[in-house]
Amino acid sequence: MAVYAYEKITVRCSFVSEGSAGNSRAGLNTDLMARALHNIIRNGLRYAQSTIEIQVKCTTEVIITICDDGPGIPPALLGRIFEPFSRVESSRDKDSGGYGLGLAIAERILQRHQGRITAENCKPHGACFTLQWPR
């Protein structure tokens, strides 16, 4: 497990490989996947109170979970957050909250990898994003 600190946010990363005797190779477009991960982690850094946990798991597919301890996503908006220009807080403007494209871009990148991205709220609070695609 690796632990990084960014200002007041601690980022913990762990990697788990199952099967194939440690073979953790996965097919992906590195530039696109880096962009998808950047979009999700940047949101986590924006909303986390103190911690972001990232876990990478390789089985027959790659599963990356990124969870923060922030306020989470209002349940009524969970189904819409991957739509272009969708933003959790409508009071945000482009100077502080972006354009609402980061999650939509991440979703398109995962689709291009024959995968998917999902989001849910964590208990007691926070948001958790799961990115998965076939190896």
PEURDA-V144107 format. One record per residue. N is the residue number from 1. RES is the residue in one letter. PSI is psi in radians with two decimals (NA if undefined). BURIAL is b if it has 16 or more other ideal C-beta (glycine too) atoms within 10 Angstrom, else e. Layout:
# PEURDA-V144107
n->N res->RES psi->PSI burial->BURIAL
n->N res->RES psi->PSI burial->BURIAL
This chain:
# PEURDA-V144107
n->1 res->M psi->2.36 burial->e
n->2 res->A psi->2.50 burial->e
n->3 res->V psi->2.26 burial->e
n->4 res->Y psi->2.61 burial->e
n->5 res->A psi->2.22 burial->e
n->6 res->Y psi->1.93 burial->e
n->7 res->E psi->-1.91 burial->e
n->8 res->K psi->0.19 burial->e
n->9 res->I psi->2.24 burial->b
n->10 res->T psi->2.29 burial->e
n->11 res->V psi->2.09 burial->b
n->12 res->R psi->2.28 burial->e
n->13 res->C psi->2.38 burial->e
n->14 res->S psi->2.71 burial->e
n->15 res->F psi->2.30 burial->e
n->16 res->V psi->2.28 burial->e
n->17 res->S psi->2.26 burial->e
n->18 res->E psi->2.41 burial->e
n->19 res->G psi->3.13 burial->e
n->20 res->S psi->0.47 burial->e
n->21 res->A psi->0.90 burial->e
n->22 res->G psi->0.04 burial->e
n->23 res->N psi->1.88 burial->e
n->24 res->S psi->0.43 burial->e
n->25 res->R psi->2.53 burial->e
n->26 res->A psi->2.51 burial->e
n->27 res->G psi->2.30 burial->e
n->28 res->L psi->2.75 burial->b
n->29 res->N psi->1.92 burial->e
n->30 res->T psi->-0.69 burial->e
n->31 res->D psi->-0.79 burial->e
n->32 res->L psi->-0.80 burial->b
n->33 res->M psi->-0.61 burial->b
n->34 res->A psi->-0.68 burial->e
n->35 res->R psi->-0.75 burial->e
n->36 res->A psi->-0.82 burial->b
n->37 res->L psi->-0.72 burial->b
n->38 res->H psi->-0.77 burial->e
n->39 res->N psi->-0.75 burial->b
n->40 res->I psi->-0.82 burial->b
n->41 res->I psi->-0.66 burial->b
n->42 res->R psi->-0.73 burial->e
n->43 res->N psi->-0.73 burial->b
n->44 res->G psi->-0.75 burial->b
n->45 res->L psi->-0.56 burial->e
n->46 res->R psi->-0.67 burial->e
n->47 res->Y psi->-0.33 burial->b
n->48 res->A psi->2.55 burial->b
n->49 res->Q psi->-0.76 burial->e
n->50 res->S psi->-0.38 burial->e
n->51 res->T psi->2.47 burial->b
n->52 res->I psi->2.30 burial->b
n->53 res->E psi->2.23 burial->b
n->54 res->I psi->2.20 burial->b
n->55 res->Q psi->2.30 burial->b
n->56 res->V psi->2.19 burial->b
n->57 res->K psi->2.23 burial->b
n->58 res->C psi->2.05 burial->b
n->59 res->T psi->-2.22 burial->e
n->60 res->T psi->-0.16 burial->e
n->61 res->E psi->2.91 burial->e
n->62 res->V psi->2.29 burial->b
n->63 res->I psi->2.06 burial->e
n->64 res->I psi->2.16 burial->b
n->65 res->T psi->2.37 burial->b
n->66 res->I psi->1.95 burial->b
n->67 res->C psi->2.44 burial->b
n->68 res->D psi->2.94 burial->b
n->69 res->D psi->0.56 burial->b
n->70 res->G psi->-2.79 burial->b
n->71 res->P psi->-0.22 burial->e
n->72 res->G psi->-3.02 burial->b
n->73 res->I psi->2.27 burial->b
n->74 res->P psi->2.26 burial->e
n->75 res->P psi->-0.62 burial->e
n->76 res->A psi->-0.34 burial->e
n->77 res->L psi->-0.16 burial->e
n->78 res->L psi->-0.68 burial->b
n->79 res->G psi->-0.16 burial->e
n->80 res->R psi->-0.07 burial->e
n->81 res->I psi->-0.30 burial->b
n->82 res->F psi->0.03 burial->b
n->83 res->E psi->2.45 burial->e
n->84 res->P psi->2.45 burial->e
n->85 res->F psi->0.21 burial->e
n->86 res->S psi->2.31 burial->e
n->87 res->R psi->2.46 burial->b
n->88 res->V psi->-0.74 burial->b
n->89 res->E psi->1.94 burial->e
n->90 res->S psi->-0.27 burial->e
n->91 res->S psi->-0.22 burial->e
n->92 res->R psi->2.55 burial->e
n->93 res->D psi->3.07 burial->e
n->94 res->K psi->-0.40 burial->e
n->95 res->D psi->-0.51 burial->e
n->96 res->S psi->-0.40 burial->e
n->97 res->G psi->0.11 burial->e
n->98 res->G psi->-2.89 burial->b
n->99 res->Y psi->-0.09 burial->e
n->100 res->G psi->0.49 burial->b
n->101 res->L psi->-0.30 burial->e
n->102 res->G psi->-0.82 burial->b
n->103 res->L psi->-0.61 burial->b
n->104 res->A psi->-0.71 burial->b
n->105 res->I psi->-0.78 burial->b
n->106 res->A psi->-0.73 burial->b
n->107 res->E psi->-0.75 burial->b
n->108 res->R psi->-0.66 burial->b
n->109 res->I psi->-0.75 burial->b
n->110 res->L psi->-0.67 burial->b
n->111 res->Q psi->-0.68 burial->e
n->112 res->R psi->-0.42 burial->e
n->113 res->H psi->0.26 burial->b
n->114 res->Q psi->0.61 burial->e
n->115 res->G psi->-2.84 burial->b
n->116 res->R psi->2.83 burial->e
n->117 res->I psi->2.40 burial->b
n->118 res->T psi->2.81 burial->e
n->119 res->A psi->2.55 burial->b
n->120 res->E psi->2.86 burial->e
n->121 res->N psi->2.53 burial->b
n->122 res->C psi->2.84 burial->e
n->123 res->K psi->2.36 burial->e
n->124 res->P psi->-0.33 burial->e
n->125 res->H psi->2.90 burial->e
n->126 res->G psi->3.01 burial->b
n->127 res->A psi->2.58 burial->b
n->128 res->C psi->2.14 burial->b
n->129 res->F psi->2.39 burial->b
n->130 res->T psi->2.14 burial->b
n->131 res->L psi->2.24 burial->b
n->132 res->Q psi->2.51 burial->b
n->133 res->W psi->2.74 burial->b
n->134 res->P psi->2.56 burial->e
n->135 res->R psi->NA burial->e
